[in-house]
Amino acid sequence: MALPVLAPENILFDAKVANKEEAIRLTGKLLVERGCVEPEYVDKMLEREQLTSTYMGNYVAIPHGTEEAKQNVKESGIVIIQVPDGVDFGNGNMVKLLIGIAGKGNDHLEVLSKIAIIISDEANVLKIVQSSSAEEIMSIFEGVD
């Protein structure tokens, strides 16, 4: 099943970020630019990271806002950012794939479950990180039921 909230223009290739905060800000900026969230959501993403890391394993982080940030979500959306050189998310956790999520209501739960299936396989993550086309990345997500 495809992720209807993932569009080719929501994928950023070969990003370079200096640190975790810059990575989260870039993810939030993309969600803002795509009309998914209000700018205040980005601060809530950084706040969430202070509470608990959004590092998921297998080179993936899923930055998202706090529970109270839901009021700053305009529409559900997902952004994917490749960081081939990696960015340190603390404790030696290297992130090469950022997946930003904004969920209206409970939409994000279904999206998260599909993403979890994909990122549980490190080979899928590396395919996404090394991909050079939005179509290729989207086809990986479309293969999930």
GUZA-370104 format. One record per residue: residue in one letter; z, y, x of N, C-alpha, C in turn. Coordinates in steps of 0.02 Angstrom, whole numbers, plus 50000, padded with zeros to 5 digits. Example, Ala and Ser with C-alpha at 12.3 -4.5 7.8 and 13.67 -1.06 7.14 Angstrom:
# residues 2
residu A nc3 50390 nc2 49716 nc1 50660 cac3 50390 cac2 49775 cac1 50615 cc3 50390 cc2 49835 cc1 50660 .
residu S nc3 50354 nc2 49888 nc1 50642 cac3 50357 cac2 49947 cac1 50684 cc3 50394 cc2 50002 cc1 50645 .
END
This chain:
# residues 145
residu M nc3 50000 nc2 49940 nc1 50042 cac3 50000 cac2 50000 cac1 50000 cc3 50000 cc2 50063 cc1 50044 .
residu A nc3 49959 nc2 50109 nc1 50028 cac3 49954 cac2 50171 cac1 50067 cc3 50014 cc2 50216 cc1 50052 .
residu L nc3 50027 nc2 50259 nc1 50100 cac3 50078 cac2 50310 cac1 50089 cc3 50042 cc2 50372 cc1 50063 .
residu P nc3 50049 nc2 50388 nc1 49998 cac3 50011 cac2 50444 cac1 49971 cc3 50033 cc2 50511 cc1 50001 .
residu V nc3 50091 nc2 50513 nc1 50032 cac3 50115 cac2 50575 cac1 50061 cc3 50091 cc2 50585 cc1 50133 .
residu L nc3 50052 nc2 50537 nc1 50159 cac3 50025 cac2 50543 cac1 50226 cc3 49951 cc2 50560 cc1 50223 .
residu A nc3 49934 nc2 50617 nc1 50251 cac3 49864 cac2 50640 cac1 50253 cc3 49844 cc2 50648 cc1 50326 .
residu P nc3 49779 nc2 50643 nc1 50341 cac3 49756 cac2 50650 cac1 50411 cc3 49780 cc2 50715 cc1 50444 .
residu E nc3 49783 nc2 50769 nc1 50406 cac3 49805 cac2 50833 cac1 50436 cc3 49880 cc2 50835 cc1 50451 .
residu N nc3 49916 nc2 50783 nc1 50430 cac3 49988 cac2 50779 cac1 50444 cc3 50003 cc2 50740 cc1 50507 .
residu I nc3 49952 nc2 50725 nc1 50546 cac3 49960 cac2 50688 cac1 50608 cc3 49944 cc2 50733 cc1 50667 .
residu L nc3 49990 nc2 50737 nc1 50714 cac3 49981 cac2 50778 cac1 50774 cc3 49977 cc2 50731 cc1 50834 .
residu F nc3 49924 nc2 50738 nc1 50872 cac3 49912 cac2 50695 cac1 50930 cc3 49935 cc2 50727 cc1 50995 .
residu D nc3 49959 nc2 50685 nc1 51040 cac3 49973 cac2 50703 cac1 51109 cc3 50016 cc2 50766 cc1 51117 .
residu A nc3 50071 nc2 50769 nc1 51079 cac3 50116 cac2 50827 cac1 51084 cc3 50158 cc2 50823 cc1 51148 .
residu K nc3 50175 nc2 50881 nc1 51173 cac3 50219 cac2 50886 cac1 51232 cc3 50280 cc2 50926 cc1 51210 .
residu V nc3 50338 nc2 50895 nc1 51217 cac3 50401 cac2 50930 cac1 51200 cc3 50450 cc2 50921 cc1 51258 .
residu A nc3 50490 nc2 50973 nc1 51270 cac3 50535 cac2 50972 cac1 51328 cc3 50600 cc2 50934 cc1 51314 .
residu N nc3 50622 nc2 50935 nc1 51250 cac3 50686 cac2 50904 cac1 51235 cc3 50690 cc2 50886 cc1 51160 .
residu K nc3 50746 nc2 50855 nc1 51143 cac3 50756 cac2 50832 cac1 51074 cc3 50753 cc2 50889 cc1 51023 .
residu E nc3 50785 nc2 50946 nc1 51038 cac3 50784 cac2 51001 cac1 50991 cc3 50713 cc2 51026 cc1 50979 .
residu E nc3 50674 nc2 51032 nc1 51033 cac3 50605 cac2 51054 cac1 51026 cc3 50565 cc2 51004 cc1 50984 .
residu A nc3 50579 nc2 50940 nc1 50994 cac3 50544 cac2 50887 cac1 50956 cc3 50559 cc2 50893 cc1 50881 .
residu I nc3 50623 nc2 50904 nc1 50865 cac3 50643 cac2 50910 cac1 50795 cc3 50614 cc2 50974 cc1 50764 .
residu R nc3 50616 nc2 51029 nc1 50802 cac3 50587 cac2 51092 cac1 50777 cc3 50512 cc2 51085 cc1 50764 .
residu L nc3 50476 nc2 51050 nc1 50808 cac3 50404 cac2 51040 cac1 50799 cc3 50392 cc2 50998 cc1 50736 .
residu T nc3 50432 nc2 50946 nc1 50726 cac3 50425 cac2 50904 cac1 50667 cc3 50436 cc2 50946 cc1 50604 .
residu G nc3 50489 nc2 50986 nc1 50604 cac3 50504 cac2 51029 cac1 50547 cc3 50450 cc2 51081 cc1 50535 .
residu K nc3 50424 nc2 51109 nc1 50589 cac3 50371 cac2 51160 cac1 50584 cc3 50310 cc2 51131 cc1 50548 .
residu L nc3 50292 nc2 51070 nc1 50565 cac3 50236 cac2 51037 cac1 50533 cc3 50249 cc2 51026 cc1 50459 .
residu L nc3 50310 nc2 51005 nc1 50441 cac3 50327 cac2 50996 cac1 50370 cc3 50323 cc2 51063 cc1 50333 .
residu V nc3 50344 nc2 51117 nc1 50365 cac3 50340 cac2 51184 cac1 50335 cc3 50266 cc2 51203 cc1 50326 .
residu E nc3 50226 nc2 51196 nc1 50380 cac3 50155 cac2 51215 cac1 50377 cc3 50116 cc2 51176 cc1 50324 .
residu R nc3 50136 nc2 51114 nc1 50311 cac3 50102 cac2 51072 cac1 50262 cc3 50127 cc2 51085 cc1 50191 .
residu G nc3 50174 nc2 51131 nc1 50184 cac3 50198 cac2 51150 cac1 50117 cc3 50249 cc2 51102 cc1 50088 .
residu C nc3 50278 nc2 51059 nc1 50128 cac3 50326 cac2 51010 cac1 50104 cc3 50396 cc2 51039 cc1 50096 .
residu V nc3 50415 nc2 51083 nc1 50143 cac3 50483 cac2 51109 cac1 50144 cc3 50483 cc2 51184 cc1 50157 .
residu E nc3 50540 nc2 51215 nc1 50140 cac3 50551 cac2 51285 cac1 50157 cc3 50575 cc2 51288 cc1 50230 .
residu P nc3 50566 nc2 51345 nc1 50263 cac3 50586 cac2 51351 cac1 50334 cc3 50660 cc2 51332 cc1 50347 .
residu E nc3 50704 nc2 51344 nc1 50298 cac3 50775 cac2 51328 cac1 50307 cc3 50787 cc2 51254 cc1 50319 .
residu Y nc3 50741 nc2 51212 nc1 50298 cac3 50747 cac2 51140 cac1 50305 cc3 50753 cc2 51120 cc1 50379 .
residu V nc3 50719 nc2 51158 nc1 50423 cac3 50718 cac2 51142 cac1 50494 cc3 50789 cc2 51145 cc1 50523 .
residu D nc3 50827 nc2 51196 nc1 50504 cac3 50897 cac2 51201 cac1 50528 cc3 50938 cc2 51142 cc1 50503 .
residu K nc3 50923 nc2 51119 nc1 50443 cac3 50960 cac2 51061 cac1 50415 cc3 50940 cc2 50997 cc1 50451 .
residu M nc3 50880 nc2 50995 nc1 50479 cac3 50859 cac2 50938 cac1 50519 cc3 50900 cc2 50936 cc1 50584 .
residu L nc3 50909 nc2 50994 nc1 50614 cac3 50950 cac2 50998 cac1 50675 cc3 51023 cc2 50982 cc1 50660 .
residu E nc3 51046 nc2 51004 nc1 50603 cac3 51115 cac2 50990 cac1 50581 cc3 51124 cc2 50914 cc1 50572 .
residu R nc3 51076 nc2 50881 nc1 50542 cac3 51078 cac2 50808 cac1 50532 cc3 51084 cc2 50772 cc1 50599 .
residu E nc3 51046 nc2 50797 nc1 50647 cac3 51046 cac2 50765 cac1 50714 cc3 51114 cc2 50771 cc1 50747 .
residu Q nc3 51150 nc2 50826 nc1 50733 cac3 51218 cac2 50834 cac1 50759 cc3 51265 cc2 50783 cc1 50729 .
residu L nc3 51255 nc2 50767 nc1 50665 cac3 51298 cac2 50719 cac1 50630 cc3 51286 cc2 50648 cc1 50653 .
residu T nc3 51223 nc2 50629 nc1 50657 cac3 51204 cac2 50562 cac1 50679 cc3 51132 cc2 50563 cc1 50703 .
residu S nc3 51119 nc2 50527 nc1 50757 cac3 51053 cac2 50526 cac1 50786 cc3 51002 cc2 50496 cc1 50737 .
residu T nc3 50942 nc2 50524 nc1 50738 cac3 50888 cac2 50497 cac1 50697 cc3 50844 cc2 50450 cc1 50738 .
residu Y nc3 50867 nc2 50432 nc1 50798 cac3 50831 cac2 50383 cac1 50838 cc3 50838 cc2 50315 cc1 50805 .
residu M nc3 50782 nc2 50280 nc1 50796 cac3 50782 cac2 50217 cac1 50758 cc3 50770 cc2 50156 cc1 50801 .
residu G nc3 50756 nc2 50166 nc1 50865 cac3 50737 cac2 50109 cac1 50907 cc3 50662 cc2 50105 cc1 50913 .
residu N nc3 50637 nc2 50063 nc1 50959 cac3 50565 cac2 50053 cac1 50969 cc3 50527 cc2 50119 cc1 50980 .
residu Y nc3 50558 nc2 50166 nc1 51015 cac3 50526 cac2 50231 cac1 51033 cc3 50515 cc2 50277 cc1 50973 .
residu V nc3 50552 nc2 50267 nc1 50918 cac3 50541 cac2 50306 cac1 50857 cc3 50603 cc2 50346 cc1 50838 .
residu A nc3 50592 nc2 50409 nc1 50817 cac3 50644 cac2 50449 cac1 50785 cc3 50615 cc2 50473 cc1 50719 .
residu I nc3 50659 nc2 50477 nc1 50669 cac3 50638 cac2 50501 cac1 50602 cc3 50682 cc2 50561 cc1 50583 .
residu P nc3 50666 nc2 50619 nc1 50612 cac3 50705 cac2 50679 cac1 50596 cc3 50698 cc2 50697 cc1 50522 .
residu H nc3 50753 nc2 50713 nc1 50491 cac3 50753 cac2 50734 cac1 50420 cc3 50815 cc2 50776 cc1 50408 .
residu G nc3 50816 nc2 50810 nc1 50351 cac3 50871 cac2 50855 cac1 50336 cc3 50933 cc2 50820 cc1 50309 .
residu T nc3 50986 nc2 50859 nc1 50303 cac3 51048 cac2 50834 cac1 50274 cc3 51039 cc2 50825 cc1 50199 .
residu E nc3 51089 nc2 50796 nc1 50168 cac3 51087 cac2 50786 cac1 50095 cc3 51079 cc2 50853 cc1 50059 .
residu E nc3 51114 nc2 50904 nc1 50082 cac3 51109 cac2 50970 cac1 50048 cc3 51042 cc2 51003 cc1 50060 .
residu A nc3 51003 nc2 50979 nc1 50108 cac3 50937 cac2 51007 cac1 50122 cc3 50886 cc2 50990 cc1 50069 .
residu K nc3 50903 nc2 50943 nc1 50025 cac3 50855 cac2 50923 cac1 49973 cc3 50832 cc2 50983 cc1 49931 .
residu Q nc3 50875 nc2 51034 nc1 49925 cac3 50857 cac2 51093 cac1 49887 cc3 50801 cc2 51132 cc1 49921 .
residu N nc3 50789 nc2 51119 nc1 49986 cac3 50736 cac2 51153 cac1 50023 cc3 50670 cc2 51113 cc1 50025 .
residu V nc3 50668 nc2 51056 nc1 49990 cac3 50608 cac2 51016 cac1 49988 cc3 50565 cc2 51038 cc1 49929 .
residu K nc3 50503 nc2 51057 nc1 49943 cac3 50457 cac2 51079 cac1 49891 cc3 50417 cc2 51020 cc1 49862 .
residu E nc3 50395 nc2 50976 nc1 49906 cac3 50360 cac2 50916 cac1 49885 cc3 50367 cc2 50863 cc1 49939 .
residu S nc3 50362 nc2 50800 nc1 49918 cac3 50369 cac2 50745 cac1 49965 cc3 50313 cc2 50747 cc1 50016 .
residu G nc3 50330 nc2 50731 nc1 50078 cac3 50279 cac2 50730 cac1 50130 cc3 50304 cc2 50694 cc1 50192 .
residu I nc3 50256 nc2 50674 nc1 50233 cac3 50271 cac2 50642 cac1 50296 cc3 50225 cc2 50670 cc1 50349 .
residu V nc3 50252 nc2 50680 nc1 50409 cac3 50212 cac2 50701 cac1 50466 cc3 50225 cc2 50652 cc1 50523 .
residu I nc3 50174 nc2 50640 nc1 50561 cac3 50179 cac2 50594 cac1 50618 cc3 50158 cc2 50632 cc1 50681 .
residu I nc3 50200 nc2 50628 nc1 50732 cac3 50186 cac2 50662 cac1 50795 cc3 50189 cc2 50612 cc1 50852 .
residu Q nc3 50135 nc2 50607 nc1 50889 cac3 50134 cac2 50566 cac1 50949 cc3 50163 cc2 50606 cc1 51007 .
residu V nc3 50206 nc2 50575 nc1 51046 cac3 50233 cac2 50606 cac1 51106 cc3 50226 cc2 50553 cc1 51162 .
residu P nc3 50164 nc2 50543 nc1 51186 cac3 50151 cac2 50488 cac1 51233 cc3 50194 cc2 50490 cc1 51296 .
residu D nc3 50211 nc2 50550 nc1 51320 cac3 50253 cac2 50555 cac1 51380 cc3 50326 cc2 50543 cc1 51364 .
residu G nc3 50343 nc2 50542 nc1 51301 cac3 50411 cac2 50530 cac1 51279 cc3 50456 cc2 50591 cc1 51283 .
residu V nc3 50510 nc2 50588 nc1 51245 cac3 50562 cac2 50640 cac1 51246 cc3 50629 cc2 50604 cc1 51238 .
residu D nc3 50677 nc2 50625 nc1 51279 cac3 50742 cac2 50593 cac1 51279 cc3 50783 cc2 50614 cc1 51218 .
residu F nc3 50804 nc2 50566 nc1 51177 cac3 50845 cac2 50581 cac1 51119 cc3 50918 cc2 50566 cc1 51133 .
residu G nc3 50936 nc2 50563 nc1 51196 cac3 51006 cac2 50550 cac1 51216 cc3 51020 cc2 50477 cc1 51227 .
residu N nc3 51068 nc2 50464 nc1 51269 cac3 51088 cac2 50395 cac1 51285 cc3 51030 cc2 50352 cc1 51310 .
residu G nc3 50983 nc2 50384 nc1 51344 cac3 50926 cac2 50347 cac1 51371 cc3 50876 cc2 50324 cc1 51319 .
residu N nc3 50881 nc2 50348 nc1 51258 cac3 50835 cac2 50330 cac1 51204 cc3 50773 cc2 50373 cc1 51208 .
residu M nc3 50718 nc2 50343 nc1 51230 cac3 50655 cac2 50379 cac1 51237 cc3 50615 cc2 50374 cc1 51172 .
residu V nc3 50592 nc2 50431 nc1 51148 cac3 50552 cac2 50434 cac1 51086 cc3 50480 cc2 50453 cc1 51103 .
residu K nc3 50434 nc2 50412 nc1 51077 cac3 50363 cac2 50426 cac1 51086 cc3 50328 cc2 50438 cc1 51019 .
residu L nc3 50366 nc2 50427 nc1 50965 cac3 50338 cac2 50436 cac1 50898 cc3 50390 cc2 50470 cc1 50854 .
residu L nc3 50373 nc2 50529 nc1 50829 cac3 50415 cac2 50566 cac1 50782 cc3 50385 cc2 50560 cc1 50712 .
residu I nc3 50426 nc2 50541 nc1 50665 cac3 50403 cac2 50536 cac1 50596 cc3 50449 cc2 50581 cc1 50555 .
residu G nc3 50422 nc2 50636 nc1 50532 cac3 50460 cac2 50684 cac1 50491 cc3 50451 cc2 50668 cc1 50418 .
residu I nc3 50506 nc2 50668 nc1 50382 cac3 50504 cac2 50650 cac1 50311 cc3 50538 cc2 50704 cc1 50269 .
residu A nc3 50505 nc2 50721 nc1 50214 cac3 50536 cac2 50763 cac1 50163 cc3 50525 cc2 50727 cc1 50097 .
residu G nc3 50579 nc2 50712 nc1 50063 cac3 50573 cac2 50675 cac1 50000 cc3 50601 cc2 50714 cc1 49941 .
residu K nc3 50560 nc2 50721 nc1 49890 cac3 50581 cac2 50753 cac1 49827 cc3 50613 cc2 50698 cc1 49785 .
residu G nc3 50672 nc2 50710 nc1 49761 cac3 50707 cac2 50659 cac1 49722 cc3 50722 cc2 50599 cc1 49766 .
residu N nc3 50703 nc2 50540 nc1 49743 cac3 50713 cac2 50479 cac1 49783 cc3 50649 cc2 50453 cc1 49813 .
residu D nc3 50596 nc2 50494 nc1 49814 cac3 50532 cac2 50473 cac1 49842 cc3 50539 cc2 50446 cc1 49913 .
residu H nc3 50582 nc2 50477 nc1 49952 cac3 50586 cac2 50460 cac1 50022 cc3 50611 cc2 50388 cc1 50034 .
residu L nc3 50645 nc2 50359 nc1 49986 cac3 50671 cac2 50291 cac1 49996 cc3 50615 cc2 50240 cc1 50002 .
residu E nc3 50565 nc2 50245 nc1 49959 cac3 50508 cac2 50200 cac1 49962 cc3 50469 cc2 50211 cc1 50027 .
residu V nc3 50460 nc2 50275 nc1 50044 cac3 50424 cac2 50293 cac1 50106 cc3 50461 cc2 50264 cc1 50166 .
residu L nc3 50527 nc2 50273 nc1 50167 cac3 50567 cac2 50248 cac1 50223 cc3 50562 cc2 50172 cc1 50230 .
residu S nc3 50561 nc2 50137 nc1 50174 cac3 50558 cac2 50064 cac1 50178 cc3 50491 cc2 50042 cc1 50208 .
residu K nc3 50437 nc2 50075 nc1 50190 cac3 50372 cac2 50058 cac1 50219 cc3 50370 cc2 50074 cc1 50294 .
residu I nc3 50397 nc2 50131 nc1 50312 cac3 50399 cac2 50150 cac1 50382 cc3 50441 cc2 50101 cc1 50422 .
residu A nc3 50497 nc2 50080 nc1 50393 cac3 50542 cac2 50033 cac1 50427 cc3 50506 cc2 49968 cc1 50444 .
residu I nc3 50465 nc2 49944 nc1 50397 cac3 50427 cac2 49882 cac1 50409 cc3 50381 cc2 49891 cc1 50469 .
residu I nc3 50347 nc2 49947 nc1 50472 cac3 50299 cac2 49959 cac1 50526 cc3 50334 cc2 49968 cc1 50593 .
residu I nc3 50386 nc2 50010 nc1 50596 cac3 50418 cac2 50024 cac1 50660 cc3 50463 cc2 49968 cc1 50685 .
residu S nc3 50476 nc2 49918 nc1 50643 cac3 50516 cac2 49862 cac1 50667 cc3 50477 cc2 49820 cc1 50718 .
residu D nc3 50411 nc2 49829 nc1 50720 cac3 50369 cac2 49794 cac1 50768 cc3 50347 cc2 49845 cc1 50821 .
residu E nc3 50373 nc2 49836 nc1 50882 cac3 50358 cac2 49883 cac1 50936 cc3 50283 cc2 49888 cc1 50949 .
residu A nc3 50246 nc2 49833 nc1 50939 cac3 50173 cac2 49834 cac1 50949 cc3 50140 cc2 49885 cc1 50902 .
residu N nc3 50163 nc2 49889 nc1 50839 cac3 50137 cac2 49939 cac1 50792 cc3 50150 cc2 50010 cc1 50817 .
residu V nc3 50211 nc2 50021 nc1 50841 cac3 50229 cac2 50088 cac1 50866 cc3 50183 cc2 50107 cc1 50923 .
residu L nc3 50174 nc2 50062 nc1 50971 cac3 50132 cac2 50078 cac1 51028 cc3 50060 cc2 50088 cc1 51008 .
residu K nc3 50036 nc2 50052 nc1 50958 cac3 49968 cac2 50062 cac1 50932 cc3 49961 cc2 50134 cc1 50904 .
residu I nc3 50012 nc2 50156 nc1 50867 cac3 50011 cac2 50223 cac1 50838 cc3 50012 cc2 50276 cc1 50894 .
residu V nc3 50056 nc2 50265 nc1 50943 cac3 50062 cac2 50313 cac1 50998 cc3 49998 cc2 50318 cc1 51038 .
residu Q nc3 49962 nc2 50263 nc1 51045 cac3 49901 cac2 50262 cac1 51086 cc3 49837 cc2 50276 cc1 51046 .
residu S nc3 49844 nc2 50281 nc1 50981 cac3 49786 cac2 50292 cac1 50938 cc3 49756 cc2 50362 cc1 50949 .
residu S nc3 49690 nc2 50366 nc1 50939 cac3 49657 cac2 50431 cac1 50948 cc3 49627 cc2 50457 cc1 50883 .
residu S nc3 49639 nc2 50421 nc1 50827 cac3 49612 cac2 50445 cac1 50764 cc3 49662 cc2 50438 cc1 50707 .
residu A nc3 49660 nc2 50487 nc1 50662 cac3 49704 cac2 50486 cac1 50604 cc3 49689 cc2 50425 cc1 50560 .
residu E nc3 49625 nc2 50407 nc1 50556 cac3 49605 cac2 50350 cac1 50514 cc3 49638 cc2 50286 cc1 50540 .
residu E nc3 49638 nc2 50278 nc1 50606 cac3 49669 cac2 50218 cac1 50636 cc3 49744 cc2 50215 cc1 50619 .
residu I nc3 49777 nc2 50271 nc1 50626 cac3 49849 cac2 50274 cac1 50611 cc3 49861 cc2 50260 cc1 50537 .
residu M nc3 49821 nc2 50292 nc1 50494 cac3 49831 cac2 50282 cac1 50423 cc3 49818 cc2 50210 cc1 50402 .
residu S nc3 49771 nc2 50176 nc1 50436 cac3 49757 cac2 50106 cac1 50419 cc3 49816 cc2 50061 cc1 50435 .
residu I nc3 49855 nc2 50079 nc1 50486 cac3 49915 cac2 50040 cac1 50503 cc3 49965 cc2 50045 cc1 50445 .
residu F nc3 49973 nc2 50105 nc1 50418 cac3 50019 cac2 50115 cac1 50362 cc3 49992 cc2 50085 cc1 50298 .
residu E nc3 49926 nc2 50085 nc1 50289 cac3 49897 cac2 50058 cac1 50228 cc3 49904 cc2 49982 cc1 50225 .
residu G nc3 49916 nc2 49950 nc1 50281 cac3 49923 cac2 49878 cac1 50282 cc3 49990 cc2 49853 cc1 50259 .
residu V nc3 50036 nc2 49898 nc1 50241 cac3 50104 cac2 49879 cac1 50221 cc3 50109 cc2 49873 cc1 50145 .
residu D nc3 50140 nc2 49819 nc1 50124 cac3 50152 cac2 49810 cac1 50052 cc3 50226 cc2 49813 cc1 50036 .
END
